[in-house]
Amino acid sequence: MEIIYVYTRKRSEFGRPCSFSDRPAEVNVDIPPDPSMASSFILRNPVDSYVQHTSDMSEHEVNTERVEVESRGVNHVEGGWPKDINPQEVEQTIRFRKKVEKDENYVNTIARPLPLLSPPLMEHCVKQNNAINIYEEYFEEDEMVEVEDEPPSAKTVNVISKLTSFFDVLLSKRDPNVTKRTATHLSWHPDTCKKLAVAYSSLEFQQNMKNMSFDSYIWDLENPNKPELVLRPSSPLVSLEYNPKDSHVLVGGCYNGQMAYWDTRKGGLPVEVSAVEVSHRDPVYGAIWLQSKTGTECFSASTDGQVLWWDIRKLSEPTEMLAPPITRKGLLENALGAVTLEFEPTMPTKFMVGTEQGIIIACNRKAKTPPETPPNTYSGHHGPVYALARNPFYPKIFLTVGDWTARIWSEEIKESSIMWTKYHLSYLTDGCWSTVRPAVFFTTRSDGTLDVWDFLFKQNDPSLSLKVCDEPLSSLRPPHNGCVVGCGSKLGTVTLLEISSGLCTLQRNEKMLATAMFERETNPPKILEARHREMRLKERARSPPQESEVEERPVESPQEVLDRARKEFFEVIEAELQRRARAETQRLPSAFQVKPPPGEEAVAAQGEESQLPKDKEEEEEEEKDAA
């Protein structure tokens, strides 16, 4: 069977037809022969030749063995402790050390001398080790000079195709949902700086939409294209924190006041959620883990005025409740709404709360009744305290951020902050201390700017201001190494910035200078008193006799002061009368003055002297009668 395909098309649908016709030939170029070139003409048979203009190439193949690479890690922990001793608990370790030091084997090995050596064994080993310092840094000064010369800066890279080196890039990742939510809280992985947990929620009043997602995410910064784990709470998360003792466990505070915790090994659903009846009544703005033996205790704060303690093994009810008081009544209706929460592990019974009214309250957990909890309050902000953080090097110094300023406080001074920044044009939203430098702290603003302050270098202005994004920044968190800063924005953008080495490297004598500055600002009366004492010592050195007379003068009673003043008054009057008498004698005309003989002159002088006391006594009696 023959298959024939016929394709038809109208003539008018394709190109213009060609029209051919015959015509005579035309000569366009005519080159006449040149007789002079006939001698150089060589008759040859037609020859074909070719020219190759490309280089000769050869192909070689090599099949190498494939190298298989896999990631492995070693977790180094403090060892040598018995199973019943937790190395993280300071009291247990101190108690165990004291017990071991009293052991007979320890005393015989460490304290007693060997038979052949006169000093003890430990002393001998220490002296041996002191012969040479194998850890000495020979080029430390050169490195410090390089760090000091480098200006403050931050590296930013906008596009990431593959994250090869975490500390050389900037990662910008938005909320994956269509309706953008605020990145309200950031929490770094406690063991590595390559994972970041972000809590997303909308905190604007009555702005929650029906289709708004409740999810929050854990991002793996080595694979930023999608979240490593999606946390699915029953209500949007406002706060989220990794457990420092177990990096697989996270605790979160929800918008509806509930508390929940996750185990990343069990998926994105919460393991347990607290009951609504025993939870907070407002959003949980702060949730912090406690340093406990079990590593399962935490506490939370909310704008309903309550601070609740929880054990994640039993979230059915809180283990303890406290309403931070501003009076001794201890009533919940008198408590202030908490916006921020601060806890220092070195002070296990104390914590601090930043309130909506701009007041910072220092509380004691062990005080069970209101009279035992005096209101240690610090007032200085005109609005809510959005950030509250203790200095990691000086726990008695803490930073607060609210309204248009950031303030540095000392626990010893409640009347006013010891240092504060200038009033910015835009609202401050968050702040925190550097984890590696005691004199550096960070603040974020509502215009999308990150400020880095170094008050040893500059007090009036930030050392570095960086415009991170156009929308307001809402959260801020540096990891434990301090080289990177994470910033969350109102539209859910999480931006990681690497700061320059000068801002994340401890400078020479920085701790000493920071200590001196804090002491100078904390104790101004003592400093002024010492200054006055120094000035008095200088004056005493210049005029020692006068100072000694003043110091040796005894303290006079009021009657003695009155008698001395009366005596000085009459002495002044007597001196004035004598001056007037001398002036009158000088005015007498010289004609009436007869010069006595030399013998009589002495007698007259004695007579005048004998007459003067009588006149003085009469004048004194007249003055007393007049008085």
C-alpha positions as CSV (number, residue, x, y, z in Angstrom):
1,M,0.0,0.0,0.0
2,E,1.5,3.3,-1.0
3,I,0.9,6.3,1.2
4,I,0.9,9.7,-0.4
5,Y,0.9,12.9,1.6
6,V,-0.3,16.0,-0.2
7,Y,0.3,19.4,1.2
8,T,-1.6,22.3,-0.3
9,R,-1.1,26.0,0.3
10,K,-2.4,29.0,-1.5
11,R,0.0,30.8,-3.8
12,S,-0.9,34.1,-2.2
13,E,0.3,32.8,1.2
14,F,4.0,32.6,0.4
15,G,6.8,34.7,-1.2
16,R,6.7,36.8,-4.3
17,P,7.0,34.8,-7.6
18,C,10.3,35.1,-9.6
19,S,10.1,36.4,-13.2
20,F,13.0,35.3,-15.4
21,S,13.8,36.7,-18.9
22,D,16.7,36.4,-21.5
23,R,19.0,39.3,-22.1
24,P,22.5,39.8,-23.6
25,A,25.7,39.4,-21.5
26,E,27.3,42.5,-20.0
27,V,31.1,43.0,-19.3
28,N,31.5,44.3,-15.7
29,V,35.3,44.0,-15.4
30,D,37.9,43.7,-18.1
31,I,41.6,43.1,-17.2
32,P,43.8,43.4,-20.3
33,P,47.0,41.2,-20.4
34,D,50.3,42.7,-19.3
35,P,53.2,41.8,-21.6
36,S,55.8,42.6,-18.9
37,M,54.6,39.7,-16.8
38,A,54.9,37.1,-19.5
39,S,58.5,36.2,-18.5
40,S,57.4,35.2,-15.0
41,F,54.6,33.0,-16.2
42,I,55.0,29.3,-15.4
43,L,52.8,26.7,-17.0
44,R,51.5,24.2,-14.5
45,N,49.0,21.4,-14.6
46,P,45.9,22.1,-12.4
47,V,46.8,21.2,-8.7
48,D,44.4,21.1,-5.7
49,S,45.8,22.2,-2.4
50,Y,44.4,22.8,1.1
51,V,45.4,24.8,4.2
52,Q,44.5,23.8,7.8
53,H,44.3,26.8,10.1
54,T,43.5,25.0,13.3
55,S,45.9,23.2,15.6
56,D,46.1,19.5,15.8
57,M,44.2,18.1,18.9
58,S,44.2,14.8,20.6
59,E,41.7,13.4,23.1
60,H,42.8,11.6,26.2
61,E,40.7,10.0,28.9
62,V,41.6,9.2,32.5
63,N,39.3,7.4,34.9
64,T,40.2,8.3,38.6
65,E,38.9,6.6,41.7
66,R,35.9,8.3,43.3
67,V,36.6,9.6,46.8
68,E,33.6,9.2,49.1
69,V,33.3,11.9,51.8
70,E,31.2,11.7,54.9
71,S,30.9,14.1,57.8
72,R,32.0,12.9,61.2
73,G,32.2,14.8,64.5
74,V,33.6,14.3,68.0
75,N,31.8,15.7,71.0
76,H,34.3,16.7,73.6
77,V,32.7,17.0,77.1
78,E,34.2,17.4,80.5
79,G,34.9,14.0,81.9
80,G,36.1,12.2,84.9
81,W,33.0,13.0,87.0
82,P,30.9,10.3,88.6
83,K,27.5,9.7,87.2
84,D,25.7,11.3,90.1
85,I,27.6,14.5,89.7
86,N,26.5,17.1,87.1
87,P,29.5,19.1,85.8
88,Q,27.2,22.0,85.0
89,E,26.2,22.4,88.7
90,V,28.8,24.5,90.5
91,E,27.7,23.6,94.0
92,Q,27.9,19.8,93.2
93,T,31.4,20.1,91.7
94,I,32.7,22.2,94.6
95,R,31.3,19.8,97.1
96,F,32.9,16.8,95.2
97,R,36.3,18.6,95.0
98,K,36.3,19.2,98.8
99,K,35.5,15.6,99.4
100,V,38.3,14.3,97.1
101,E,40.8,16.7,98.6
102,K,40.2,15.1,102.0
103,D,40.8,11.6,100.6
104,E,43.9,9.8,101.9
105,N,45.1,8.7,98.4
106,Y,44.9,12.3,97.1
107,V,46.8,13.6,100.1
108,N,49.5,10.9,99.7
109,T,49.9,11.5,96.0
110,I,49.7,15.3,95.8
111,A,50.5,16.8,99.2
112,R,53.2,14.5,100.7
113,P,56.8,14.5,99.3
114,L,58.4,11.5,97.6
115,P,61.3,9.7,99.3
116,L,63.8,10.9,96.8
117,L,62.5,14.4,96.2
118,S,62.4,17.0,98.9
119,P,59.4,19.1,97.6
120,P,56.0,17.5,97.1
121,L,55.2,15.8,93.8
122,M,52.7,18.3,92.6
123,E,55.1,21.2,93.3
124,H,57.9,19.4,91.5
125,C,55.6,18.9,88.4
126,V,54.6,22.5,88.4
127,K,58.2,23.7,88.6
128,Q,59.0,21.3,85.7
129,N,56.2,22.8,83.6
130,N,57.3,26.3,84.4
131,A,60.6,25.8,82.7
132,I,59.1,26.8,79.4
133,N,55.7,28.1,78.4
134,I,54.6,26.0,75.4
135,Y,51.5,28.0,74.9
136,E,53.2,31.4,74.6
137,E,52.0,33.7,71.8
138,Y,55.0,35.3,70.1
139,F,53.1,37.5,67.7
140,E,50.2,38.5,69.8
141,E,51.1,42.3,69.6
142,D,51.2,42.3,65.8
143,E,47.7,40.7,65.6
144,M,46.3,43.2,68.1
145,V,47.7,46.1,66.0
146,E,46.0,44.7,62.9
147,V,42.7,44.4,64.7
148,E,42.9,47.9,66.1
149,D,43.6,49.4,62.7
150,E,40.7,47.8,61.0
151,P,37.6,50.1,60.8
152,P,34.2,48.8,61.9
153,S,32.4,47.1,59.1
154,A,30.0,44.3,58.1
155,K,30.1,42.0,55.1
156,T,27.0,41.4,53.0
157,V,26.4,39.1,50.1
158,N,22.9,39.3,48.6
159,V,22.8,36.1,46.5
160,I,23.5,32.6,47.7
161,S,23.7,29.7,45.3
162,K,25.5,27.3,47.7
163,L,26.6,28.0,51.2
164,T,30.2,26.9,51.3
165,S,31.5,29.0,54.1
166,F,29.0,30.2,56.6
167,F,31.1,33.1,57.9
168,D,31.7,34.7,54.5
169,V,28.1,35.3,53.5
170,L,24.9,37.0,54.4
171,L,21.8,34.9,54.4
172,S,18.4,36.5,53.8
173,K,15.4,34.2,54.2
174,R,11.8,35.3,54.3
175,D,8.7,33.8,55.8
176,P,7.7,31.1,53.2
177,N,4.0,31.9,53.6
178,V,2.0,34.2,51.4
179,T,0.8,36.3,54.3
180,K,4.0,37.6,55.8
181,R,4.4,37.5,59.6
182,T,6.9,39.1,62.0
183,A,10.0,37.2,63.0
184,T,9.4,37.8,66.7
185,H,12.2,35.7,68.3
186,L,15.5,34.1,67.2
187,S,17.3,31.2,69.0
188,W,20.7,29.8,67.9
189,H,21.5,26.1,68.2
190,P,23.6,25.7,71.5
191,D,26.2,23.4,69.9
192,T,26.7,24.9,66.5
193,C,26.1,28.2,64.8
194,K,24.6,26.6,61.7
195,K,21.0,26.2,62.8
196,L,18.6,28.9,63.8
197,A,15.1,28.6,65.2
198,V,12.7,31.4,64.3
199,A,9.3,32.1,65.8
200,Y,6.8,33.8,63.5
201,S,3.7,35.6,64.5
202,S,1.7,38.7,63.8
203,L,1.6,41.0,66.9
204,E,-0.5,43.8,65.4
205,F,-3.9,44.2,67.1
206,Q,-6.7,42.5,65.2
207,Q,-4.6,41.9,62.1
208,N,-4.6,38.1,62.2
209,M,-6.3,36.7,59.0
210,K,-8.2,33.5,58.8
211,N,-5.7,31.9,56.4
212,M,-2.6,33.0,58.3
213,S,-0.2,30.1,59.1
214,F,0.7,29.2,62.6
215,D,4.0,27.5,61.6
216,S,7.5,28.4,62.8
217,Y,10.7,27.1,61.4
218,I,14.2,25.7,62.1
219,W,16.6,26.8,59.4
220,D,19.8,24.9,58.5
221,L,22.1,27.6,57.2
222,E,24.0,25.2,55.0
223,N,20.8,24.4,53.1
224,P,18.8,27.7,53.2
225,N,16.4,26.8,50.4
226,K,13.8,25.3,52.7
227,P,13.4,24.9,56.4
228,E,15.0,21.9,58.1
229,L,11.9,21.4,60.3
230,V,8.5,23.0,60.5
231,L,7.1,23.5,64.0
232,R,3.3,23.3,64.0
233,P,1.9,24.8,67.2
234,S,-1.8,25.3,68.1
235,S,-1.2,29.1,68.2
236,P,1.5,31.3,66.6
237,L,4.8,31.3,68.5
238,V,5.9,34.6,70.1
239,S,9.0,33.2,71.8
240,L,11.1,30.1,71.1
241,E,14.3,28.8,72.9
242,Y,16.7,25.9,72.5
243,N,17.5,23.9,75.6
244,P,21.2,24.6,76.4
245,K,21.6,21.0,77.8
246,D,19.7,19.1,75.1
247,S,19.9,20.7,71.6
248,H,17.0,18.5,70.4
249,V,14.4,20.1,72.8
250,L,12.8,23.5,72.3
251,V,10.3,25.4,74.3
252,G,7.9,28.0,72.9
253,G,5.4,30.5,74.2
254,C,2.2,30.9,72.1
255,Y,0.1,33.9,71.2
256,N,-2.8,32.5,73.2
257,G,-0.7,32.1,76.4
258,Q,0.0,28.4,76.2
259,M,3.4,26.8,76.6
260,A,4.6,23.9,74.4
261,Y,7.8,22.0,73.8
262,W,9.2,20.1,70.8
263,D,11.7,17.2,70.4
264,T,13.2,17.5,66.9
265,R,13.7,13.8,66.8
266,K,9.9,13.3,67.0
267,G,8.9,15.7,64.2
268,G,7.2,19.1,64.0
269,L,4.2,18.5,66.3
270,P,4.6,19.5,69.9
271,V,5.3,16.7,72.4
272,E,3.1,18.4,75.1
273,V,1.1,21.6,75.4
274,S,0.0,23.3,78.6
275,A,-3.7,23.5,79.3
276,V,-5.4,26.8,78.6
277,E,-6.9,27.1,82.1
278,V,-3.5,27.1,83.8
279,S,-1.6,29.1,81.1
280,H,-1.1,32.8,80.6
281,R,-4.0,34.9,79.5
282,D,-1.9,37.0,77.1
283,P,0.9,36.3,74.6
284,V,4.0,34.8,76.1
285,Y,6.7,37.3,75.3
286,G,9.5,35.6,77.3
287,A,10.5,31.9,77.9
288,I,13.9,31.0,79.4
289,W,15.4,27.7,80.4
290,L,16.7,27.3,84.0
291,Q,19.9,25.7,85.1
292,S,18.5,22.6,86.8
293,K,19.8,19.1,87.4
294,T,17.2,17.6,85.1
295,G,17.5,20.3,82.4
296,T,13.7,20.3,82.0
297,E,12.7,23.4,84.0
298,C,11.9,26.8,82.4
299,F,9.8,29.8,83.3
300,S,7.8,32.3,81.2
301,A,6.4,35.8,81.4
302,S,3.4,37.5,79.8
303,T,1.6,40.8,79.7
304,D,-1.0,39.4,82.0
305,G,1.4,40.1,84.9
306,Q,2.3,36.5,85.8
307,V,5.6,34.7,85.8
308,L,5.1,31.0,85.7
309,W,7.6,28.2,86.3
310,W,7.2,24.9,84.3
311,D,8.6,21.4,84.1
312,I,8.2,20.1,80.5
313,R,7.8,16.6,81.9
314,K,4.5,17.8,83.3
315,L,3.0,20.8,81.5
316,S,-0.5,20.1,82.9
317,E,0.1,22.8,85.5
318,P,2.9,25.2,86.5
319,T,5.2,24.3,89.3
320,E,5.2,27.9,90.7
321,M,3.6,31.2,90.1
322,L,4.7,34.8,90.9
323,A,3.2,38.2,90.1
324,P,6.1,40.7,90.1
325,P,4.9,43.4,92.6
326,I,5.4,47.1,92.6
327,T,3.8,47.3,96.0
328,R,3.7,44.9,99.0
329,K,0.1,43.8,98.3
330,G,1.0,41.1,95.9
331,L,-2.3,41.2,94.0
332,L,-2.4,40.1,90.3
333,E,-4.5,43.1,89.3
334,N,-1.7,45.4,90.6
335,A,1.0,43.6,88.7
336,L,2.5,45.1,85.5
337,G,2.5,43.4,82.2
338,A,5.8,41.8,81.3
339,V,7.3,42.3,77.8
340,T,10.8,40.9,78.4
341,L,12.4,38.5,80.8
342,E,16.0,38.1,81.9
343,F,17.7,35.4,83.9
344,E,21.4,34.9,84.8
345,P,22.5,31.4,85.7
346,T,25.1,32.7,88.2
347,M,22.2,34.1,90.2
348,P,19.7,31.2,90.2
349,T,17.1,32.9,92.5
350,K,17.0,36.3,90.9
351,F,15.4,37.4,87.7
352,M,14.4,40.6,86.0
353,V,11.2,41.7,84.2
354,G,10.7,44.5,81.7
355,T,7.2,45.9,81.7
356,E,4.8,47.7,79.4
357,Q,5.0,50.8,81.5
358,G,8.7,51.2,81.1
359,I,9.7,49.9,84.6
360,I,12.3,47.2,85.2
361,I,11.5,45.0,88.2
362,A,14.1,42.9,90.0
363,C,12.5,39.9,91.7
364,N,13.5,37.1,94.0
365,R,12.1,33.6,93.4
366,K,12.7,32.3,96.9
367,A,10.5,35.1,98.5
368,K,7.2,33.5,98.9
369,T,5.2,36.3,100.5
370,P,4.8,40.0,99.2
371,P,6.5,41.5,102.3
372,E,9.6,39.5,101.5
373,T,9.8,40.9,97.9
374,P,10.5,44.6,98.2
375,P,9.9,46.4,94.9
376,N,13.4,46.9,93.4
377,T,12.3,49.0,90.4
378,Y,14.2,51.0,87.8
379,S,12.3,53.6,85.9
380,G,13.7,55.5,82.9
381,H,11.8,54.6,79.7
382,H,8.7,56.4,78.3
383,G,7.3,53.2,76.8
384,P,7.5,49.4,76.9
385,V,10.9,47.8,77.6
386,Y,11.5,45.8,74.5
387,A,14.9,44.4,75.5
388,L,16.5,43.5,78.8
389,A,19.9,41.8,79.0
390,R,22.7,41.5,81.6
391,N,26.3,42.0,80.6
392,P,27.9,38.5,80.2
393,F,31.1,39.8,81.8
394,Y,29.5,42.0,84.6
395,P,26.2,40.5,85.7
396,K,25.3,43.5,87.9
397,I,25.3,45.7,84.7
398,F,22.3,45.3,82.5
399,L,21.0,46.9,79.2
400,T,17.5,48.0,78.5
401,V,16.0,49.2,75.2
402,G,12.7,51.1,75.0
403,D,11.2,54.2,73.4
404,W,14.0,56.1,71.5
405,T,17.0,55.2,73.7
406,A,19.0,52.3,75.1
407,R,20.2,52.6,78.7
408,I,22.8,50.9,80.8
409,W,22.0,50.3,84.5
410,S,23.7,49.2,87.6
411,E,21.9,47.2,90.2
412,E,23.4,49.4,92.9
413,I,21.8,52.6,91.5
414,K,18.0,52.6,91.2
415,E,17.5,56.4,90.7
416,S,18.9,56.6,87.2
417,S,20.8,54.8,84.5
418,I,24.5,55.2,84.5
419,M,24.8,55.5,80.7
420,W,22.4,56.0,77.8
421,T,22.4,56.7,74.1
422,K,21.0,59.7,72.3
423,Y,17.4,60.0,71.4
424,H,17.0,58.5,67.9
425,L,14.4,59.7,65.3
426,S,13.0,56.2,65.0
427,Y,11.8,53.8,67.6
428,L,14.2,51.2,69.1
429,T,12.9,47.7,68.9
430,D,15.5,45.3,70.4
431,G,19.0,45.2,71.8
432,C,21.6,42.8,73.2
433,W,25.2,42.6,74.4
434,S,28.1,41.2,72.5
435,T,29.1,37.7,73.7
436,V,32.8,38.3,73.3
437,R,33.4,42.0,74.1
438,P,32.1,43.6,77.4
439,A,32.0,47.2,75.9
440,V,30.0,46.4,72.7
441,F,26.2,46.1,72.4
442,F,23.7,46.0,69.4
443,T,20.4,47.8,68.9
444,T,17.8,47.7,66.1
445,R,15.5,50.4,65.0
446,S,12.1,50.6,63.3
447,D,13.6,52.1,60.2
448,G,15.5,48.9,59.5
449,T,18.9,50.0,60.8
450,L,21.3,48.0,63.0
451,D,23.6,50.0,65.3
452,V,26.7,48.6,66.9
453,W,27.9,50.6,69.9
454,D,31.4,50.5,71.4
455,F,31.4,53.0,74.3
456,L,35.1,52.6,74.9
457,F,35.6,54.0,71.3
458,K,32.7,56.4,71.0
459,Q,29.9,57.3,73.4
460,N,27.7,59.8,71.5
461,D,27.3,57.9,68.3
462,P,27.3,54.2,67.3
463,S,30.6,52.8,65.9
464,L,28.7,51.2,63.0
465,S,25.2,51.9,61.6
466,L,24.0,49.5,58.8
467,K,20.8,49.7,56.9
468,V,19.7,46.1,56.8
469,C,16.3,46.4,55.1
470,D,13.5,48.8,54.4
471,E,11.0,47.3,56.8
472,P,11.3,47.6,60.7
473,L,13.6,45.2,62.5
474,S,11.9,43.3,65.3
475,S,14.4,40.9,66.8
476,L,18.1,40.5,67.3
477,R,20.3,37.7,68.5
478,P,24.1,36.9,68.2
479,P,25.5,33.4,68.6
480,H,27.9,32.4,71.3
481,N,31.0,33.1,69.2
482,G,29.9,36.7,68.6
483,C,31.1,37.0,64.9
484,V,27.6,37.0,63.4
485,V,24.4,38.9,64.3
486,G,20.9,37.6,63.3
487,C,18.2,40.2,62.7
488,G,14.5,39.5,62.2
489,S,12.2,42.0,60.5
490,K,8.5,42.7,60.4
491,L,8.0,40.9,57.1
492,G,9.6,37.8,58.4
493,T,13.1,38.4,56.8
494,V,15.9,36.8,58.8
495,T,19.2,38.5,57.9
496,L,22.6,37.3,59.1
497,L,25.5,39.7,59.2
498,E,29.1,39.1,59.8
499,I,30.7,41.9,61.6
500,S,34.4,42.9,61.4
501,S,37.0,41.3,63.6
502,G,37.6,44.5,65.5
503,L,34.1,44.3,66.9
504,C,34.1,40.6,67.8
505,T,37.7,40.3,69.1
506,L,38.5,41.1,72.8
507,Q,40.8,44.1,72.8
508,R,43.9,44.6,75.0
509,N,43.0,45.9,78.5
510,E,39.3,46.1,77.5
511,K,38.1,44.4,80.6
512,M,40.1,46.7,82.8
513,L,38.9,49.8,81.0
514,A,35.3,48.7,81.1
515,T,35.6,47.9,84.8
516,A,37.0,51.4,85.4
517,M,34.3,53.1,83.4
518,F,31.5,51.2,85.2
519,E,32.9,51.9,88.6
520,R,33.3,55.6,87.7
521,E,29.7,55.8,86.5
522,T,28.3,53.7,89.3
523,N,30.0,55.6,92.2
524,P,30.1,59.3,91.3
525,P,29.7,60.5,95.0
526,K,32.8,58.5,96.0
527,I,34.7,59.8,93.0
528,L,33.8,63.4,93.9
529,E,34.7,62.8,97.5
530,A,38.1,61.5,96.5
531,R,38.6,64.4,94.2
532,H,37.8,66.9,97.0
533,R,40.1,65.0,99.3
534,E,42.9,65.3,96.7
535,M,42.3,69.0,96.3
536,R,42.4,69.5,100.1
537,L,45.7,67.6,100.3
538,K,47.2,69.9,97.6
539,E,46.1,73.0,99.5
540,R,47.5,71.7,102.7
541,A,50.8,71.0,101.0
542,R,50.9,74.6,99.8
543,S,50.1,76.2,103.2
544,P,50.8,73.8,106.0
545,P,50.8,76.2,109.0
546,Q,47.3,77.7,108.4
547,E,45.8,74.2,107.8
548,S,47.3,73.0,111.1
549,E,45.9,75.9,113.0
550,V,42.5,75.4,111.6
551,E,42.6,71.7,112.3
552,E,43.9,72.1,115.9
553,R,41.2,74.6,116.9
554,P,38.8,73.0,119.3
555,V,35.1,72.9,118.7
556,E,33.4,75.9,120.5
557,S,30.1,76.0,122.2
558,P,27.5,78.6,121.1
559,Q,28.1,80.7,124.3
560,E,31.9,80.7,123.6
561,V,31.3,81.9,120.0
562,L,29.1,84.7,121.3
563,D,31.6,85.8,123.9
564,R,34.4,85.8,121.3
565,A,32.3,87.8,118.8
566,R,31.5,90.4,121.5
567,K,35.2,90.7,122.5
568,E,36.3,91.2,118.9
569,F,33.5,93.8,118.4
570,F,34.7,95.9,121.3
571,E,38.3,95.6,120.2
572,V,37.4,97.0,116.8
573,I,35.5,99.9,118.5
574,E,38.5,100.7,120.7
575,A,40.9,100.7,117.8
576,E,38.6,103.1,115.9
577,L,38.4,105.5,118.9
578,Q,42.2,105.5,119.2
579,R,42.6,106.3,115.6
580,R,40.2,109.2,115.8
581,A,42.0,110.6,118.9
582,R,45.3,110.5,117.1
583,A,43.8,112.3,114.1
584,E,42.5,115.1,116.4
585,T,45.8,115.6,118.0
586,Q,47.5,116.0,114.6
587,R,44.9,118.7,113.5
588,L,45.9,121.1,116.4
589,P,47.7,124.2,115.1
590,S,51.4,124.1,115.5
591,A,51.3,127.6,117.2
592,F,49.7,126.3,120.3
593,Q,52.2,123.4,120.6
594,V,55.2,124.2,122.9
595,K,58.1,121.7,122.8
596,P,59.0,120.7,126.4
597,P,62.5,120.2,127.5
598,P,63.9,116.7,127.0
599,G,63.4,115.8,130.6
600,E,59.8,117.0,130.8
601,E,58.9,115.2,127.5
602,A,59.4,111.8,129.1
603,V,57.3,112.8,132.1
604,A,54.5,114.1,129.9
605,A,54.5,110.8,128.0
606,Q,54.1,108.8,131.1
607,G,51.3,111.0,132.2
608,E,49.5,110.5,128.9
609,E,49.9,106.7,129.2
610,S,48.5,106.7,132.7
611,Q,45.6,108.7,131.5
612,L,44.7,106.4,128.6
613,P,43.6,103.4,130.6
614,K,41.2,105.6,132.5
615,D,39.7,106.9,129.3
616,K,39.4,103.4,127.9
617,E,37.6,102.1,131.0
618,E,35.1,105.0,130.9
619,E,34.4,104.4,127.2
620,E,33.9,100.7,127.6
621,E,31.4,101.4,130.4
622,E,29.5,103.8,128.2
623,E,29.4,101.3,125.4
624,K,28.1,98.5,127.7
625,D,25.4,100.8,129.1
626,A,24.3,101.8,125.5
627,A,24.2,98.1,124.5
